[in-house]
Amino acid sequence: MLGSTHGTFTTDFRARVVACGEEPHAAVISMPTASAEGGLDVSGRPLHLPVPDLDRFFQPRSLAVVGASDAEGRPNAGITRRLVAWAEGVGARLHPVHPTRASVFGIPCSASVSELPEQVDLAVLLVADPLPVIEELGEAEVRFAVAFASGFAETGEAGAVAQARLAAAVERAGLRLLGPNTNLNAFEEFRDDLEGPAIALITQSGHQGRPLHALQELGIRLSHWAPTGNEADLETADFIGYFAGRPEVGAIACYVEGLKDGRSFLLAADRAARARVPVVAVKVGRTEAGARTAASHTGKLTGADQVVDAAMRQFGVIRVDGLDELQDTAALLARARPPRADGVAVYSISGGTGAHFADLATAAGLTLPALSDEKQRELHGWIPGYLNVANPIDNGGHPVGDWRGRKIIDAILADPSVGVLVCPITGPFPPMSDRLAQDLVDAAETTDKQICVVWGSPVGTEDAYRRTLLGSSRVATFRTFGNCVTAVRSYLDHHRFAAAYRSPFEAAPRTPSPSYRKAQALMRPGHQLSEHAAKQLLRAYGIRVPREQLVTSAAAAVRAAGPVGYPVVMKASGPHLAHKTELGLVKVGLTSASQVRDAYRELTDIARYESIDLDGVLVCQMVERGVEMMVGVTHDALFGPTVTVGLGGVLVEVLHDAAVRVPPFGEEHVRDMLGELRGRALLEGVRGGSPVDVDALVEVVLRVQRMALELGEDLAELDINPLVVLGRGQGAVALDALAVCR
């Protein structure tokens, strides 16, 4: 039997909502497939990302170096020399700028930006304070600038003020700025002898991109590197949006310390998802210590990590934990063709090796389908009958050293349930390992399925590894089981996500609903609403609440109990009143007029003793037999309103079993949220219980999302707890609600 106890759940999350009907069980959302190219959502935010044309940033026709020097031993001389070489490599004309030098490295020097011999596409500022130069760049109609100078937001409050002045000057000048606090990584020289799709790299800490830059030594192509620094102007989102439209980019790899603007990041991720360009990211700040370090280094908010994590998954950004995972996952996603099937086959020389990898793969959620009886009989034509070939496939060692090895590989790849073949080679064992590596490389050239090899030798100088495996553009080679599992899972997840992706921004509401106009009249800026007022807010959005009446006398309570229907629940109702149960302000299961009368007097006596202002006492319908859930809205510093759903009642405080999404989102995202809950089995019926009305729960979440979108900043917090989800087809009822207005 369920009363209407209230358990608050405060998070750093937030969300937005998609269109929903005004009545329970109405059609709640439609997701059109046409791409939204412009417009604003109901809260006045853009629905598309304005992508800067960065062609002339990465391939300028002319380049000015302000503060250029050739004085040996000076930092600016080394940077200028590097820029001279880079400009020559990209075919750009370089113009040094220095007030006292006639030439730099033999190139005629201009005294100021205004004296440049031509309009330039890009200016690199080697000056301690770039602010005075920005106005000159604007007057000279320079399109892009790079500021290396530090001492801005990364240093604290005074630096943040200086960075704000710099950003304002950049906007007035009409140019785009990379930095400040950036470096020379944007001017790296990439190998031009590598083919195939490339990785585009975005980092906020330049050194963290070095491992990915070194991927070129393993034969993997890189096309761009954007070291965004403090992001006073150009930010990670700008580069994701730009790279997503580049035909040579097969994957975007990011090292993110802090996001400048959550909405821009989601719009950029949406653009990449629609283009089916995978984005792989390391986002630091999972822990409190990590978040503090990131903020001190970049001067930006990291946001609540659970919100960041949910937002990335929602828009298909693949989040990994380390630079090794970033490079391996990005490399596989950039080069691999779409999978033909989701099944993973594990093939090894050693049964123990195969079993170990299979355990890790299965624990990570990969599917290892059992090969058919017919396929197993075929494999046993080359593999001894006492060995397991169901999957993982153990060949016993010897077959890989002769003609049988290639036949086994081809037979596994021919199975329609197999999309990826993984062969862990724990150590070099010539000649078998050499022959096995060559057979895998040869097979990869003739199949449209992905072959992955884990080369486990700690040495890494073996010919089978350095020449055979790394010399193949079709085989993905890893050094650890863990990185291989992460990359393969991400590869399959990405293509599954991309095939089904529909941009939620396309269905985001553009105009307020009739519910919004009703809700506006109920809002009290700067106040927490009473439970009664909060429930009226829910009613305005078509969310079902119990039958109830607000009364101000014992006699009125008795009169109300009849039409509400015994048994009843009685609760004190007033602004700034939460955790009513702990204060004894909830009475459950009252079955007579005398009990109602006594309960009213007891509730009001407690309120007077505790100096609690009441707007009355609620006489409520008693709702029994259902699953208690909670649905809430809070605001995140980066993403704005977020929507949370989880187990309700006191369980939300004990188990913290909740999932979060950033609006806009659709019905499928709500069902994904429910699937993430550890307690989701309660919704399906446990210990003989019947399944509950999940459709009604989904609809409530979508209506709450609409509320979050339309009320925006005016609704600081909403907590529906418990929301009792009744049996299938019977709906859901919000027994208690807390709402805080800004």
Secondary structure in CASP SS format (residue, H / E / C, confidence):
PFRMAT SS
TARGET T0000
AUTHOR 0000-0000-0000
METHOD secondary structure of the structure
MODEL  1
M C 1.00
L C 1.00
G C 1.00
S C 1.00
T C 1.00
H C 1.00
G C 1.00
T C 1.00
F C 1.00
T C 1.00
T C 1.00
D C 1.00
F C 1.00
R C 1.00
A C 1.00
R C 1.00
V C 1.00
V C 1.00
A C 1.00
C C 1.00
G C 1.00
E C 1.00
E C 1.00
P C 1.00
H C 1.00
A C 1.00
A C 1.00
V C 1.00
I C 1.00
S C 1.00
M C 1.00
P C 1.00
T C 1.00
A C 1.00
S C 1.00
A C 1.00
E C 1.00
G C 1.00
G C 1.00
L E 1.00
D C 1.00
V C 1.00
S C 1.00
G C 1.00
R C 1.00
P E 1.00
L C 1.00
H C 1.00
L C 1.00
P C 1.00
V C 1.00
P C 1.00
D C 1.00
L C 1.00
D H 1.00
R H 1.00
F H 1.00
F H 1.00
Q C 1.00
P C 1.00
R C 1.00
S E 1.00
L E 1.00
A E 1.00
V E 1.00
V E 1.00
G C 1.00
A C 1.00
S C 1.00
D C 1.00
A C 1.00
E C 1.00
G C 1.00
R C 1.00
P H 1.00
N H 1.00
A H 1.00
G H 1.00
I H 1.00
T H 1.00
R H 1.00
R H 1.00
L H 1.00
V H 1.00
A H 1.00
W H 1.00
A H 1.00
E H 1.00
G H 1.00
V H 1.00
G C 1.00
A C 1.00
R E 1.00
L E 1.00
H E 1.00
P E 1.00
V E 1.00
H C 1.00
P C 1.00
T C 1.00
R C 1.00
A C 1.00
S E 1.00
V E 1.00
F C 1.00
G C 1.00
I E 1.00
P E 1.00
C C 1.00
S E 1.00
A C 1.00
S C 1.00
V H 1.00
S H 1.00
E H 1.00
L C 1.00
P C 1.00
E C 1.00
Q C 1.00
V C 1.00
D C 1.00
L E 1.00
A E 1.00
V E 1.00
L E 1.00
L C 1.00
V C 1.00
A C 1.00
D C 1.00
P C 1.00
L H 1.00
P H 1.00
V H 1.00
I H 1.00
E H 1.00
E H 1.00
L H 1.00
G H 1.00
E H 1.00
A C 1.00
E C 1.00
V C 1.00
R C 1.00
F E 1.00
A E 1.00
V E 1.00
A E 1.00
F C 1.00
A C 1.00
S C 1.00
G C 1.00
F C 1.00
A H 1.00
E H 1.00
T H 1.00
G C 1.00
E H 1.00
A H 1.00
G H 1.00
A H 1.00
V H 1.00
A H 1.00
Q H 1.00
A H 1.00
R H 1.00
L H 1.00
A H 1.00
A H 1.00
A H 1.00
V H 1.00
E H 1.00
R H 1.00
A H 1.00
G C 1.00
L C 1.00
R E 1.00
L E 1.00
L E 1.00
G C 1.00
P C 1.00
N C 1.00
T C 1.00
N C 1.00
L H 1.00
N H 1.00
A H 1.00
F H 1.00
E C 1.00
E C 1.00
F C 1.00
R C 1.00
D C 1.00
D C 1.00
L C 1.00
E C 1.00
G C 1.00
P C 1.00
A E 1.00
I E 1.00
A E 1.00
L E 1.00
I E 1.00
T E 1.00
Q C 1.00
S C 1.00
G H 1.00
H H 1.00
Q H 1.00
G H 1.00
R H 1.00
P H 1.00
L H 1.00
H H 1.00
A H 1.00
L H 1.00
Q H 1.00
E H 1.00
L H 1.00
G C 1.00
I C 1.00
R C 1.00
L E 1.00
S E 1.00
H E 1.00
W E 1.00
A E 1.00
P E 1.00
T C 1.00
G C 1.00
N C 1.00
E C 1.00
A C 1.00
D C 1.00
L C 1.00
E C 1.00
T H 1.00
A H 1.00
D H 1.00
F H 1.00
I H 1.00
G H 1.00
Y H 1.00
F H 1.00
A C 1.00
G C 1.00
R C 1.00
P C 1.00
E C 1.00
V E 1.00
G E 1.00
A E 1.00
I E 1.00
A E 1.00
C E 1.00
Y E 1.00
V E 1.00
E C 1.00
G C 1.00
L C 1.00
K C 1.00
D C 1.00
G H 1.00
R H 1.00
S H 1.00
F H 1.00
L H 1.00
L H 1.00
A H 1.00
A H 1.00
D H 1.00
R H 1.00
A H 1.00
A H 1.00
R H 1.00
A H 1.00
R C 1.00
V C 1.00
P C 1.00
V E 1.00
V E 1.00
A E 1.00
V E 1.00
K E 1.00
V C 1.00
G C 1.00
R C 1.00
T C 1.00
E H 1.00
A H 1.00
G H 1.00
A H 1.00
R H 1.00
T H 1.00
A H 1.00
A H 1.00
S H 1.00
H H 1.00
T H 1.00
G C 1.00
K C 1.00
L C 1.00
T C 1.00
G C 1.00
A C 1.00
D H 1.00
Q H 1.00
V H 1.00
V H 1.00
D H 1.00
A H 1.00
A H 1.00
M H 1.00
R H 1.00
Q H 1.00
F C 1.00
G C 1.00
V E 1.00
I E 1.00
R E 1.00
V E 1.00
D C 1.00
G C 1.00
L H 1.00
D H 1.00
E H 1.00
L H 1.00
Q H 1.00
D H 1.00
T H 1.00
A H 1.00
A H 1.00
L H 1.00
L H 1.00
A H 1.00
R H 1.00
A C 1.00
R C 1.00
P C 1.00
P C 1.00
R C 1.00
A C 1.00
D C 1.00
G E 1.00
V E 1.00
A E 1.00
V E 1.00
Y E 1.00
S E 1.00
I C 1.00
S C 1.00
G H 1.00
G H 1.00
T H 1.00
G H 1.00
A H 1.00
H H 1.00
F H 1.00
A H 1.00
D H 1.00
L H 1.00
A H 1.00
T H 1.00
A H 1.00
A C 1.00
G C 1.00
L C 1.00
T E 1.00
L C 1.00
P C 1.00
A C 1.00
L C 1.00
S C 1.00
D H 1.00
E H 1.00
K H 1.00
Q H 1.00
R H 1.00
E H 1.00
L H 1.00
H C 1.00
G C 1.00
W C 1.00
I C 1.00
P C 1.00
G C 1.00
Y C 1.00
L C 1.00
N C 1.00
V C 1.00
A C 1.00
N C 1.00
P C 1.00
I E 1.00
D E 1.00
N C 1.00
G C 1.00
G C 1.00
H H 1.00
P H 1.00
V H 1.00
G H 1.00
D C 1.00
W C 1.00
R H 1.00
G H 1.00
R H 1.00
K H 1.00
I H 1.00
I H 1.00
D H 1.00
A H 1.00
I H 1.00
L H 1.00
A C 1.00
D C 1.00
P C 1.00
S C 1.00
V E 1.00
G E 1.00
V E 1.00
L E 1.00
V E 1.00
C E 1.00
P E 1.00
I E 1.00
T C 1.00
G C 1.00
P C 1.00
F C 1.00
P C 1.00
P C 1.00
M H 1.00
S H 1.00
D H 1.00
R H 1.00
L H 1.00
A H 1.00
Q H 1.00
D H 1.00
L H 1.00
V H 1.00
D H 1.00
A H 1.00
A H 1.00
E C 1.00
T C 1.00
T C 1.00
D C 1.00
K C 1.00
Q E 1.00
I E 1.00
C E 1.00
V E 1.00
V E 1.00
W E 1.00
G C 1.00
S C 1.00
P C 1.00
V C 1.00
G C 1.00
T C 1.00
E C 1.00
D H 1.00
A H 1.00
Y H 1.00
R H 1.00
R H 1.00
T H 1.00
L H 1.00
L C 1.00
G C 1.00
S C 1.00
S C 1.00
R C 1.00
V E 1.00
A E 1.00
T E 1.00
F E 1.00
R C 1.00
T C 1.00
F H 1.00
G H 1.00
N H 1.00
C H 1.00
V H 1.00
T H 1.00
A H 1.00
V H 1.00
R H 1.00
S H 1.00
Y H 1.00
L H 1.00
D H 1.00
H H 1.00
H H 1.00
R H 1.00
F H 1.00
A H 1.00
A H 1.00
A H 1.00
Y C 1.00
R C 1.00
S C 1.00
P H 1.00
F H 1.00
E H 1.00
A H 1.00
A C 1.00
P C 1.00
R C 1.00
T C 1.00
P C 1.00
S C 1.00
P H 1.00
S H 1.00
Y H 1.00
R H 1.00
K H 1.00
A H 1.00
Q H 1.00
A C 1.00
L C 1.00
M C 1.00
R C 1.00
P C 1.00
G C 1.00
H C 1.00
Q E 1.00
L C 1.00
S C 1.00
E H 1.00
H H 1.00
A H 1.00
A H 1.00
K H 1.00
Q H 1.00
L H 1.00
L H 1.00
R H 1.00
A H 1.00
Y C 1.00
G C 1.00
I C 1.00
R C 1.00
V C 1.00
P C 1.00
R C 1.00
E E 1.00
Q E 1.00
L E 1.00
V E 1.00
T C 1.00
S C 1.00
A H 1.00
A H 1.00
A H 1.00
A H 1.00
V H 1.00
R H 1.00
A H 1.00
A H 1.00
G H 1.00
P H 1.00
V H 1.00
G C 1.00
Y C 1.00
P C 1.00
V E 1.00
V E 1.00
M E 1.00
K E 1.00
A E 1.00
S E 1.00
G C 1.00
P C 1.00
H C 1.00
L C 1.00
A C 1.00
H C 1.00
K C 1.00
T C 1.00
E C 1.00
L C 1.00
G C 1.00
L C 1.00
V E 1.00
K E 1.00
V E 1.00
G E 1.00
L E 1.00
T C 1.00
S C 1.00
A H 1.00
S H 1.00
Q H 1.00
V H 1.00
R H 1.00
D H 1.00
A H 1.00
Y H 1.00
R H 1.00
E H 1.00
L H 1.00
T H 1.00
D H 1.00
I H 1.00
A H 1.00
R H 1.00
Y H 1.00
E C 1.00
S C 1.00
I C 1.00
D C 1.00
L C 1.00
D C 1.00
G E 1.00
V E 1.00
L E 1.00
V E 1.00
C E 1.00
Q E 1.00
M C 1.00
V C 1.00
E C 1.00
R C 1.00
G C 1.00
V E 1.00
E E 1.00
M E 1.00
M E 1.00
V E 1.00
G E 1.00
V E 1.00
T E 1.00
H E 1.00
D E 1.00
A C 1.00
L C 1.00
F C 1.00
G E 1.00
P E 1.00
T E 1.00
V E 1.00
T E 1.00
V E 1.00
G E 1.00
L E 1.00
G C 1.00
G C 1.00
V C 1.00
L H 1.00
V H 1.00
E H 1.00
V H 1.00
L H 1.00
H C 1.00
D C 1.00
A E 1.00
A E 1.00
V E 1.00
R E 1.00
V C 1.00
P C 1.00
P C 1.00
F C 1.00
G C 1.00
E H 1.00
E H 1.00
H H 1.00
V H 1.00
R H 1.00
D H 1.00
M H 1.00
L H 1.00
G H 1.00
E H 1.00
L C 1.00
R C 1.00
G C 1.00
R C 1.00
A H 1.00
L H 1.00
L H 1.00
E H 1.00
G C 1.00
V C 1.00
R C 1.00
G C 1.00
G C 1.00
S C 1.00
P C 1.00
V E 1.00
D C 1.00
V H 1.00
D H 1.00
A H 1.00
L H 1.00
V H 1.00
E H 1.00
V H 1.00
V H 1.00
L H 1.00
R H 1.00
V H 1.00
Q H 1.00
R H 1.00
M H 1.00
A H 1.00
L H 1.00
E H 1.00
L H 1.00
G H 1.00
E H 1.00
D H 1.00
L E 1.00
A E 1.00
E E 1.00
L E 1.00
D E 1.00
I E 1.00
N E 1.00
P E 1.00
L E 1.00
V E 1.00
V E 1.00
L C 1.00
G E 1.00
R C 1.00
G C 1.00
Q C 1.00
G C 1.00
A E 1.00
V E 1.00
A E 1.00
L C 1.00
D C 1.00
A E 1.00
L E 1.00
A E 1.00
V E 1.00
C E 1.00
R C 1.00
END
